[in-house]
Amino acid sequence: GVSLDDPPPKPASWVPERCWGELFRMSKMGGKYSGFHDKFAKSIDIWKSIYDDVTPMKLIKDPATRPKQLEGFDELQDILVLRCIRPDRVVPATLGFITNKMGEKFVTPPPFDLQGSYMDSNALSPLIFVLSPGADPGSSLYKFAAEKGREVAGISLGQGQGPKAEKLMDIACENGTWVLLQNCHLATTWMPRLERLMEEWDPKKINRDFRLWLTSYPSAK
């Protein structure tokens, strides 16, 4: 037999199994969503155009192309439907929702304050950039270093780069220059070694102008 928790057959071959299952489960929430998967199936051509569009939320919000099944839905409820159909567009839609309700400042990350971070730093504690897609703090750091009259020795970490990074730090600790270790997430096995090195540093032997800068994507390791 067929379980009542299983969705009925898909209304069209282009509808992904995941999408259809999500729509079916959303329909069981009741209220405005009650029977939504059936209503979706009855207007399958309209939803196909939304599914195929680069900006599906634009079609959902435009009165000329808005499916009648969404009549009476607010913007957040629209996003819940979008999540079932085009989960890849949920983040942009959510950012737009927050912007409309609260203002753009709540979705725009503040610029990184290099000057402030530098002023709060010291030679014995590294400064860490947590990367996000498209971010390039390296260029900003090199520009900032030039303004401060500091030299930066940079290296992208990875297999076998640990000893080279240690040599750069030894030189910089002595002469007071800066070191930039990029992509620390690619050298997670070397990070404990870096931590031990810093714990063993003698403050009396470290040039006070030395700075260690790190960049890394978030890592479970």
N, C-alpha and C positions, 0 to 999 in steps of 0.2 A: 504494500500500500504506500501511498504518498503521505508524508508527514505534513501536518498543518503548518509546521515551521519552515517548510521548503517552499520556495517561490514557484509559481506556475511556469510553464514554458515561456521563453523569451518571445516578445512580439516581433522581433526582427533580428536577422543574423548579425547586424552591425553592433547591437547592444552587448557590451561586455558582460560576462557572467557576474563579475563583481558589482558592476553598476546595477544590474537588474536585482541582484540580491539585496543591495543597499536600499533601493527604492521600495522593495517589498517590505523590508523590515521597518523602514520609515513609515509606511502606510499603517503599520500595526500600532503606531504611536497614538493614532486616533486624532480627534479634533480636525483641524484643517488638512492634516495629512491623511486622513482616513480614505482608503481606496485610491491613493495617489497613483500607485503603479498601474491600475486599470485606466485611469484618466490619461496617464502618460502613453499607454498603448493606443488609445483612441486618437491621439494627435502625434503619432510617431514621426511624421514628416517634419513637423515644426521642431521637434526635439532633435531630429537628425541634423538639422541646420545649426542648431545651438551646439550640439556635440562636436561638429566639424569646424566651428568657427574659432579663430585665433583669440577673440575676446568674447567668450560666451556670456559673461555677465552684462556686457553692453547690450546684447540682444534681449536678455531677460528683463532689463530695466527699461528698454525702449518701448513705449506704448504701441508702436507700429508692429513690433515683432514679439511682444510679450505673450507667452502662452496663456490661454484663458484659465488653465488650471491654477495659475498663480494669482488669480484675482483675490484681493483681500490679504495677501501675504505682505508682511513688512520686509525690510531689507535683510534682516538677520535670517528670517525664514527662507528668503530666496537663497541665501548662502548655504543653508542646510540642504536645499535641493541641489544646488551646484556641487556640493561635496559628493553627492551620489553619482553625478553625471561626469563632472570634470574636476576631480580632486586636485589636479595640478594647478588649477586656477583659484583655489580657495585662499591662499595667502594673499595674492593681490586684491581679491575681493574683500578680504577681512581688513586689509590696510585701508582700502577705500572707505569701508564702513566706519572704522575708527576715525579717519580723517573727517568724514561728514559729521559725526556725532561729537567729537571731542577736539578736533583741530589737528593740523599737520604736525605740530610739534611733538605729538605723542607717537608718531611713527617715523620721525626723522632722527636718526642717531646723532648726538652732539659730536662735533669735531673733536678728535683726540687732542688733548692739551699737552703737547710735547714739552713746552716750557714749564708748565706747572709740575708735570711728572718729574722732569729733570731737577727742578728746584727741591723736590721732596726726596730725591734719591741720594744714595751714597755709594761709595766704591765697593762695598761688600754685599750689596743686595742687587740682584738683576732686575731689569725692567722688562716686562713681558707684554708683547702685543698678541692678543687672541684674535686670530685671523677670521675673516668671513669672506665668502666668494667675491672676487673682484678687488679685494683690499690689497694695497701695496704700501705698507708703512715704510718699507725700505727707502724709497725715493724721498719721502718726507724726512726721514731720519738723516739721510746724507745731506740734504739741504740744511737742516737744522744744525748739523755738526759743522758745516762750512760757516754758518753764521757765528758759531761759537769758536771758530778757529781750531776745531778738533779733527783729528784724523780717525776714520772708521775702517777697520779691517773686517770684512765680511766673508762669511762662508756659508754655503747651503749644506745642511747636515744630511747624512745618509750613510750608507754602508761604508765603513772605513774612514770616515771623515773625523772621527773623534780625536785621534792623535794630532791631526792638523789644527783642530780647534783649540786643543790644549796648548799647543805651541804659540798660537796667536794670543791666547790669554796670558801666557807667561810673559811675552814681550810687552803687551799692553799694560799689565799690572806694574811693570817696572818703569815704563816711560810715560804713563798717564794718558794713553790714547784709548779709544773705544773699540769694542768688539761687538759685531752683530752676528749672532748665530741664528740662521733662518731655518724654518721648517723643522722645528724640534720634534714634531709629531712623527717624523720619518726616522728618528733615532731614539725611540723610547727605551731601548736596551742600554743606551749610553747615558741616559738622564741620571740614574743613580750615581754613576761615576762623576758627573758634573756636580751633583749635590755634595758628594764627599769632598771633592776638590775645594769647593767654596767653604765648607765647614773647617777645612784645614788651613785656610788662608790666615796668615799673620797680619793683623791690621797695621802693625808697625812697618811691614814690608810692602804694603800695597800703596801705590801712588794714589793720593786722594782724588786725582782727576780721572782716574780710570772708571769706566762704566761698561757694564755688560748688558747688552740688549738681546732679547730673545723673541722669535716669532713662532707661533704654533697654531695649527687648527686644534679645536677640542679633540681630545683623545681619551678613550676608555682606559688606556694604559698609563 
